[in-house]
Amino acid sequence: MTTTTSLPSMMVLGATGSVGLQALDVAREQSMRVTALSANRSVGEMEALAREFKPLACAMADAAAAADLRLRLADTGIRVYDDVCTMIAETEGEIVLNSIVGRAGLEPTLTALRTGRRLALANKESLVVAGDIVMAAAREAGQIILPVDSEHSAIFQSLGAGRREDLKKILLTASGGPFFGRTREELSQITVAQTLAHPTWKMGAKITVDSATLMNKGFEVIEAVHLFGVTTEQIEVVVHRESIIHSMVEYNDNSIIAQLGVPDMRTCVRYAVTYPARVAGDVGAIDWRTLGSLTFYAPDMDTFTLLPLATHCIDRGGAMPAVLNAANEVAVAAFLDERLSFTGIMDTVAATVAAMPDAASCRSLDEIAEADRTARRIAGEPIR
Amino acid sequence: MTTTTSLPSMMVLGATGSVGLQALDVAREQSMRVTALSANRSVGEMEALAREFKPLACAMADAAAAADLRLRLADTGIRVYDDVCTMIAETEGEIVLNSIVGRAGLEPTLTALRTGRRLALANKESLVVAGDIVMAAAREAGQIILPVDSEHSAIFQSLGAGRREDLKKILLTASGGPFFGRTREELSQITVAQTLAHPTWKMGAKITVDSATLMNKGFEVIEAVHLFGVTTEQIEVVVHRESIIHSMVEYNDNSIIAQLGVPDMRTCVRYAVTYPARVAGDVGAIDWRTLGSLTFYAPDMDTFTLLPLATHCIDRGGAMPAVLNAANEVAVAAFLDERLSFTGIMDTVAATVAAMPDAASCRSLDEIAEADRTARRIAGEPIR
């Protein structure tokens, strides 16, 4: 797909996932050049995308899948890697959109920044697990990170309307999840099917559970601390059921700037890859005549305990957020597997965090990885 | 009041009026240097302000009042003028806050721009009556105009979060006034006392009536066309009863940026005179836990006919907005004097505009002034 557009070229990591496919939709829509694609092991989908977008290179995280793809694309001249980071380093491309799921997204994030690319970041773990290291890499490279999450995108956009030194706090909006208003007793009876039904945002199962427990909002607090250089005291979570206001910032003059829109990830993805331009796409505008009312509530921190636990973990620092994330991954997997109750997720994560106070002093990637492994072991022990 | 602040020095025109006094509150609060003050004829208040702020100069629009003030301030060394424009031209001061009421504010607006001052503009008539001429003066002087109106301030702030070329439209919010939802029949019975009771924003009587008829919102449409270089098709009026969102802009990507806050003019005044800084003042923050819900409606253009009439007038151009303003001034004065009904205001203004189609071709200040006089005569004829 050769083009004459002035929009930047991009690499899409995690191209066959939900956000990756939306990024490729934007690339189609805006005729953006895609120079590289990566996926985990979906060889068939990857071949189709490679033939459509004609990138310079592709990478499969799974070595057998890489070998398979190499054979399939033998007629194309597209280089096939079995390592995403090597592909990034050896391939041109102005923006790296990282929508890899999980911890595997961290090294590509660091490689993208260290090789001087602008990072459009959808991989939460990069910041949750190793935010200090990632932000230091961005500073050293002189690169900005464009968040793809709707909340952080809204905050990033709202920060354009004022000076950073005048920022007072961030108002991070939360839909409240499908179980807003429920008691702890009611939550203990929640099933997997109830949890996965009707999310506001179309997402994978893991993040849909995280949205229901408010763990996802907790991760977003951690991400916001890193992305915007604020303290947790400067972040207020506001429950906003309608998901029309995607987040806000409050300045020293108590003036608030907010970003609003129809809840559709494509707007955030498009903004991240076309910034500073804002280009028209196929997401509609808000119709004020039919919008009805926008409501706001305080989150129930006593019931949804993972949200204050996230604040505790980032306040403690070091590998505590990595421990939180690792324990949560184990617990959510067990819940989806019907080996753990909904409130069991909360209890398992809390117990793991409580068991590892020393993780706060971990600094290096190796130490963080070790804390992560320990957290997974501790979290997994009581689950059958 | 000598200070060491880095905030700019300012002249406050219309210093004894509602906005002027709030600007002086901000000057006190932020220890800003006030170099000049003007008022119409309130000599006593002016003397007190002059003794407090120790400006270089004062002006009274009324010649007898100027002579009186000159005597009263003979011991101070403060220069006293009987002409605001001469005072502006001969006195230092980085910002001119123009909160003069009515057409008398136009020449000071032009003088401020032509002498290279930043203009913080609260005088609506400058833009409603002679927007093309004022904006041309700003362009020639390379000066920005900082709007003091809450709506235009919100738009100005929201435009900071995107590029001007990506602006799609302006969403101008309206409280809807005290008679939102009423029928034309009901409006015809409205009294002066009902109109002046409980406005959302603390304002003078004239503008409170204009808010109730939505004429004020119509003027704001005209101001927005000039200030932000948009067409009326790019302005959508959205009724928002709670006055928390002060206005919004929608970009090409259908993303909306909004400015929110407690409805208090002091925030807008403070922003206009301290921009680009945002400094803390004594206006509180929104409390999301007690905010309740925000609602949105389309305005009733069939009942509140002055709003679409304003769009018609700015679309026609020339002196049509001046005619609208002049007829409205006459009609509102008659209403406050109980010589005209509430709906009579609308009818009088509409009839005057309809009677003067040729006003659209007026261009110069002299032609506009002539159209203004004619409009006042025509509007006044049927009123007793």
Boltz contact constraints between the chains, C-beta under 6 A:
constraints:
  - contact:
      token1: [A, 157]
      token2: [B, 161]
      max_distance: 6.0
  - contact:
      token1: [A, 160]
      token2: [B, 160]
      max_distance: 6.0
  - contact:
      token1: [A, 160]
      token2: [B, 161]
      max_distance: 6.0
  - contact:
      token1: [A, 161]
      token2: [B, 157]
      max_distance: 6.0
  - contact:
      token1: [A, 161]
      token2: [B, 160]
      max_distance: 6.0
  - contact:
      token1: [A, 161]
      token2: [B, 161]
      max_distance: 6.0
  - contact:
      token1: [A, 162]
      token2: [B, 278]
      max_distance: 6.0
  - contact:
      token1: [A, 166]
      token2: [B, 278]
      max_distance: 6.0
  - contact:
      token1: [A, 238]
      token2: [B, 288]
      max_distance: 6.0
  - contact:
      token1: [A, 251]
      token2: [B, 278]
      max_distance: 6.0
  - contact:
      token1: [A, 252]
      token2: [B, 278]
      max_distance: 6.0
  - contact:
      token1: [A, 252]
      token2: [B, 280]
      max_distance: 6.0
  - contact:
      token1: [A, 253]
      token2: [B, 267]
      max_distance: 6.0
  - contact:
      token1: [A, 253]
      token2: [B, 278]
      max_distance: 6.0
  - contact:
      token1: [A, 254]
      token2: [B, 283]
      max_distance: 6.0
  - contact:
      token1: [A, 254]
      token2: [B, 285]
      max_distance: 6.0
  - contact:
      token1: [A, 255]
      token2: [B, 261]
      max_distance: 6.0
  - contact:
      token1: [A, 255]
      token2: [B, 267]
      max_distance: 6.0
  - contact:
      token1: [A, 256]
      token2: [B, 260]
      max_distance: 6.0
  - contact:
      token1: [A, 256]
      token2: [B, 261]
      max_distance: 6.0
  - contact:
      token1: [A, 257]
      token2: [B, 259]
      max_distance: 6.0
  - contact:
      token1: [A, 258]
      token2: [B, 258]
      max_distance: 6.0
  - contact:
      token1: [A, 258]
      token2: [B, 260]
      max_distance: 6.0
  - contact:
      token1: [A, 259]
      token2: [B, 257]
      max_distance: 6.0
  - contact:
      token1: [A, 260]
      token2: [B, 256]
      max_distance: 6.0
  - contact:
      token1: [A, 260]
      token2: [B, 258]
      max_distance: 6.0
  - contact:
      token1: [A, 261]
      token2: [B, 255]
      max_distance: 6.0
  - contact:
      token1: [A, 261]
      token2: [B, 256]
      max_distance: 6.0
  - contact:
      token1: [A, 267]
      token2: [B, 253]
      max_distance: 6.0
  - contact:
      token1: [A, 267]
      token2: [B, 255]
      max_distance: 6.0
  - contact:
      token1: [A, 278]
      token2: [B, 162]
      max_distance: 6.0
  - contact:
      token1: [A, 278]
      token2: [B, 166]
      max_distance: 6.0
  - contact:
      token1: [A, 278]
      token2: [B, 251]
      max_distance: 6.0
  - contact:
      token1: [A, 278]
      token2: [B, 252]
      max_distance: 6.0
  - contact:
      token1: [A, 278]
      token2: [B, 253]
      max_distance: 6.0
  - contact:
      token1: [A, 280]
      token2: [B, 252]
      max_distance: 6.0
  - contact:
      token1: [A, 283]
      token2: [B, 254]
      max_distance: 6.0
  - contact:
      token1: [A, 285]
      token2: [B, 254]
      max_distance: 6.0
  - contact:
      token1: [A, 288]
      token2: [B, 238]
      max_distance: 6.0
  - contact:
      token1: [A, 288]
      token2: [B, 296]
      max_distance: 6.0
  - contact:
      token1: [A, 289]
      token2: [B, 298]
      max_distance: 6.0
  - contact:
      token1: [A, 291]
      token2: [B, 296]
      max_distance: 6.0
  - contact:
      token1: [A, 293]
      token2: [B, 293]
      max_distance: 6.0
  - contact:
      token1: [A, 293]
      token2: [B, 295]
      max_distance: 6.0
  - contact:
      token1: [A, 294]
      token2: [B, 294]
      max_distance: 6.0
  - contact:
      token1: [A, 295]
      token2: [B, 293]
      max_distance: 6.0
  - contact:
      token1: [A, 296]
      token2: [B, 288]
      max_distance: 6.0
  - contact:
      token1: [A, 296]
      token2: [B, 291]
      max_distance: 6.0
  - contact:
      token1: [A, 298]
      token2: [B, 289]
      max_distance: 6.0
